[in-house]
Amino acid sequence: MSGANAFSVFAHQWRSRMGDTFALASFRRTTVSGFSARSRGFWVRDMMFNRFQTAAALRTGGRRVGADDHVRLWIVHRGAWRFGEPNGAEHTAPAGRLLVQRGRLSHFSAAPRTVVQVLVLPAAEVRLGRGGPASGPADTAEVRLLTAHAAMVGRMLDRLGPAGADAARSTLAELARAAAVGGLDDVEPLLAPALAQAARDLADRRLTDPALSPSALARELNVSPRTLQRAFAREDGPLSTYIRRRRLEEACRALVAPHRRLTVTEIAARWQFADSGHFARAFRKHYGQTPTDYAATAARETDAA
């Protein structure tokens, strides 16, 4: 949001969404007057997760930030995130880095066009060694699982009962520990939904890739193929079936796209079917019509409308 009253609106929304436990920091006048940012987050039990995207630079000021008994995990996707500690130490997390810090801050700031996600949780959940914040890459399998699970919780939190909220909170804590120490319990059942979501996200981005397979996804997520298949089966059945279904869905969209330029054979090749005959058989089994008949029916319905 941006404009003359942008910060006031943002502050009101933050208070109504996050409450007193995760109070909004005070910002410098230059940040308030030129505020232009977007925030999306949630809190569950004693944890808070937020995705923050800045258009203009921002910086806090006036008082210390946070609580002594909290740990923060910053995941920086773009730009740069900076903060200072009460002892005078300054730290910067550039794009592609994870930063884990405990206790209060003297301030934090962000460069323009920064995108960062932050998880705040009780310090007892993540044990940090002495010597200040820890830093590491933000593209590890553990961080991917953490952000995938957080996104899923954010979408479903309003529909969760007490037991579901407890499970969501427990999994966030488990994944935060995994991200912080670089390890992951390969058989922890609470991690199955996050692992399945991470696999779906990766698969959806690579549907045209001929090398896409359950084994390839398992390698990228740094788990065994058996673990990934077991986690995915709890959610959607076999992962190979999910990949095939998503490729058919995208091929179907291509068939009925306005001003379609690709032939059926070209669509089959793009979405990694062995040949047009193989594509036609799979398409008919899923949609009840051949690709050609499906496209013709869709065209007639469009003309009639």
Secondary structure, 3 states (H helix, E strand, C coil): CECCCHHHHHHHHHHHHHCCCCCCCCECHHHHHCCEEEEEEEEECCEEEEEEEECCCEEECCCCECCCCEEEEEEEEECEEEEECCCCCEEEEECCEEEEEECCECEEEECCCCEEEEEEEEHHHCCCCCCCCEEEECCCHHHHHHHHHHHHHHHHHHHCCHHHHHHHHHHHHHHHHHHHHCCCCCCCHHHHHHHHHHHHHHHHHCCCCCCCCHHHHHHHHCCCHHHHHHHHHHHCCCHHHHHHHHHHHHHHHHHCCCCCCCCHHHHHHHCCCCCHHHHHHHHHHHHCCCHHHHHHHHHHHHHHC
